[in-house]
């Protein structure tokens, strides 16, 4: 599936990087809840691009497919 974004067609793929707002929307929690879960070790750590925190969509999907385990039990 493709979507048009600013006149550029982009393919939906697992290489997408999600913001804290995107993660919150997928998990149906608040953005603050995302950061709380990260600090408690319940959500995968974000990847920092400069000062911007981003989560790879593929990593978030893997975490959800494994039943949302704590970070120390996450299989990579």
MODELLER restraints for C-alpha pairs under 7 A, 6 or more apart:
rsr = mdl.restraints
at = mdl.atoms
rsr.add(forms.Gaussian(group=physical.xy_distance, feature=features.Distance(at['CA:1:A'], at['CA:11:A']), mean=6.23, stdev=0.5))
rsr.add(forms.Gaussian(group=physical.xy_distance, feature=features.Distance(at['CA:1:A'], at['CA:12:A']), mean=6.23, stdev=0.5))
rsr.add(forms.Gaussian(group=physical.xy_distance, feature=features.Distance(at['CA:2:A'], at['CA:9:A']), mean=6.34, stdev=0.5))
rsr.add(forms.Gaussian(group=physical.xy_distance, feature=features.Distance(at['CA:2:A'], at['CA:10:A']), mean=5.65, stdev=0.5))
rsr.add(forms.Gaussian(group=physical.xy_distance, feature=features.Distance(at['CA:2:A'], at['CA:11:A']), mean=4.55, stdev=0.5))
rsr.add(forms.Gaussian(group=physical.xy_distance, feature=features.Distance(at['CA:2:A'], at['CA:12:A']), mean=6.08, stdev=0.5))
rsr.add(forms.Gaussian(group=physical.xy_distance, feature=features.Distance(at['CA:3:A'], at['CA:9:A']), mean=5.67, stdev=0.5))
rsr.add(forms.Gaussian(group=physical.xy_distance, feature=features.Distance(at['CA:3:A'], at['CA:10:A']), mean=5.81, stdev=0.5))
rsr.add(forms.Gaussian(group=physical.xy_distance, feature=features.Distance(at['CA:3:A'], at['CA:11:A']), mean=6.70, stdev=0.5))
rsr.add(forms.Gaussian(group=physical.xy_distance, feature=features.Distance(at['CA:4:A'], at['CA:10:A']), mean=6.47, stdev=0.5))
rsr.add(forms.Gaussian(group=physical.xy_distance, feature=features.Distance(at['CA:14:A'], at['CA:57:A']), mean=5.39, stdev=0.5))
rsr.add(forms.Gaussian(group=physical.xy_distance, feature=features.Distance(at['CA:14:A'], at['CA:58:A']), mean=4.88, stdev=0.5))
rsr.add(forms.Gaussian(group=physical.xy_distance, feature=features.Distance(at['CA:15:A'], at['CA:56:A']), mean=6.51, stdev=0.5))
rsr.add(forms.Gaussian(group=physical.xy_distance, feature=features.Distance(at['CA:15:A'], at['CA:57:A']), mean=6.51, stdev=0.5))
rsr.add(forms.Gaussian(group=physical.xy_distance, feature=features.Distance(at['CA:15:A'], at['CA:58:A']), mean=6.82, stdev=0.5))
rsr.add(forms.Gaussian(group=physical.xy_distance, feature=features.Distance(at['CA:16:A'], at['CA:56:A']), mean=5.99, stdev=0.5))
rsr.add(forms.Gaussian(group=physical.xy_distance, feature=features.Distance(at['CA:16:A'], at['CA:57:A']), mean=5.51, stdev=0.5))
rsr.add(forms.Gaussian(group=physical.xy_distance, feature=features.Distance(at['CA:17:A'], at['CA:54:A']), mean=5.56, stdev=0.5))
rsr.add(forms.Gaussian(group=physical.xy_distance, feature=features.Distance(at['CA:17:A'], at['CA:55:A']), mean=5.36, stdev=0.5))
rsr.add(forms.Gaussian(group=physical.xy_distance, feature=features.Distance(at['CA:17:A'], at['CA:56:A']), mean=4.56, stdev=0.5))
rsr.add(forms.Gaussian(group=physical.xy_distance, feature=features.Distance(at['CA:17:A'], at['CA:57:A']), mean=5.83, stdev=0.5))
rsr.add(forms.Gaussian(group=physical.xy_distance, feature=features.Distance(at['CA:18:A'], at['CA:54:A']), mean=5.25, stdev=0.5))
rsr.add(forms.Gaussian(group=physical.xy_distance, feature=features.Distance(at['CA:18:A'], at['CA:55:A']), mean=4.96, stdev=0.5))
rsr.add(forms.Gaussian(group=physical.xy_distance, feature=features.Distance(at['CA:18:A'], at['CA:56:A']), mean=6.18, stdev=0.5))
rsr.add(forms.Gaussian(group=physical.xy_distance, feature=features.Distance(at['CA:18:A'], at['CA:57:A']), mean=6.31, stdev=0.5))
rsr.add(forms.Gaussian(group=physical.xy_distance, feature=features.Distance(at['CA:19:A'], at['CA:53:A']), mean=6.69, stdev=0.5))
rsr.add(forms.Gaussian(group=physical.xy_distance, feature=features.Distance(at['CA:19:A'], at['CA:54:A']), mean=5.08, stdev=0.5))
rsr.add(forms.Gaussian(group=physical.xy_distance, feature=features.Distance(at['CA:19:A'], at['CA:55:A']), mean=6.59, stdev=0.5))
rsr.add(forms.Gaussian(group=physical.xy_distance, feature=features.Distance(at['CA:20:A'], at['CA:31:A']), mean=5.95, stdev=0.5))
rsr.add(forms.Gaussian(group=physical.xy_distance, feature=features.Distance(at['CA:20:A'], at['CA:34:A']), mean=6.78, stdev=0.5))
rsr.add(forms.Gaussian(group=physical.xy_distance, feature=features.Distance(at['CA:20:A'], at['CA:54:A']), mean=6.99, stdev=0.5))
rsr.add(forms.Gaussian(group=physical.xy_distance, feature=features.Distance(at['CA:21:A'], at['CA:31:A']), mean=5.72, stdev=0.5))
rsr.add(forms.Gaussian(group=physical.xy_distance, feature=features.Distance(at['CA:24:A'], at['CA:30:A']), mean=5.46, stdev=0.5))
rsr.add(forms.Gaussian(group=physical.xy_distance, feature=features.Distance(at['CA:24:A'], at['CA:31:A']), mean=5.30, stdev=0.5))
rsr.add(forms.Gaussian(group=physical.xy_distance, feature=features.Distance(at['CA:24:A'], at['CA:34:A']), mean=6.04, stdev=0.5))
rsr.add(forms.Gaussian(group=physical.xy_distance, feature=features.Distance(at['CA:37:A'], at['CA:43:A']), mean=5.40, stdev=0.5))
rsr.add(forms.Gaussian(group=physical.xy_distance, feature=features.Distance(at['CA:38:A'], at['CA:44:A']), mean=6.44, stdev=0.5))
rsr.add(forms.Gaussian(group=physical.xy_distance, feature=features.Distance(at['CA:38:A'], at['CA:45:A']), mean=6.12, stdev=0.5))
rsr.add(forms.Gaussian(group=physical.xy_distance, feature=features.Distance(at['CA:41:A'], at['CA:70:A']), mean=5.88, stdev=0.5))
rsr.add(forms.Gaussian(group=physical.xy_distance, feature=features.Distance(at['CA:41:A'], at['CA:71:A']), mean=5.35, stdev=0.5))
rsr.add(forms.Gaussian(group=physical.xy_distance, feature=features.Distance(at['CA:42:A'], at['CA:69:A']), mean=6.85, stdev=0.5))
rsr.add(forms.Gaussian(group=physical.xy_distance, feature=features.Distance(at['CA:42:A'], at['CA:70:A']), mean=4.34, stdev=0.5))
rsr.add(forms.Gaussian(group=physical.xy_distance, feature=features.Distance(at['CA:42:A'], at['CA:71:A']), mean=5.64, stdev=0.5))
rsr.add(forms.Gaussian(group=physical.xy_distance, feature=features.Distance(at['CA:43:A'], at['CA:70:A']), mean=6.56, stdev=0.5))
rsr.add(forms.Gaussian(group=physical.xy_distance, feature=features.Distance(at['CA:43:A'], at['CA:71:A']), mean=6.12, stdev=0.5))
rsr.add(forms.Gaussian(group=physical.xy_distance, feature=features.Distance(at['CA:44:A'], at['CA:71:A']), mean=5.77, stdev=0.5))
rsr.add(forms.Gaussian(group=physical.xy_distance, feature=features.Distance(at['CA:46:A'], at['CA:53:A']), mean=5.55, stdev=0.5))
rsr.add(forms.Gaussian(group=physical.xy_distance, feature=features.Distance(at['CA:46:A'], at['CA:54:A']), mean=5.22, stdev=0.5))
rsr.add(forms.Gaussian(group=physical.xy_distance, feature=features.Distance(at['CA:46:A'], at['CA:55:A']), mean=4.85, stdev=0.5))
rsr.add(forms.Gaussian(group=physical.xy_distance, feature=features.Distance(at['CA:47:A'], at['CA:53:A']), mean=5.71, stdev=0.5))
rsr.add(forms.Gaussian(group=physical.xy_distance, feature=features.Distance(at['CA:47:A'], at['CA:54:A']), mean=5.20, stdev=0.5))
rsr.add(forms.Gaussian(group=physical.xy_distance, feature=features.Distance(at['CA:47:A'], at['CA:55:A']), mean=5.91, stdev=0.5))
rsr.add(forms.Gaussian(group=physical.xy_distance, feature=features.Distance(at['CA:48:A'], at['CA:54:A']), mean=6.11, stdev=0.5))
rsr.add(forms.Gaussian(group=physical.xy_distance, feature=features.Distance(at['CA:63:A'], at['CA:69:A']), mean=6.94, stdev=0.5))
rsr.add(forms.Gaussian(group=physical.xy_distance, feature=features.Distance(at['CA:63:A'], at['CA:74:A']), mean=6.95, stdev=0.5))
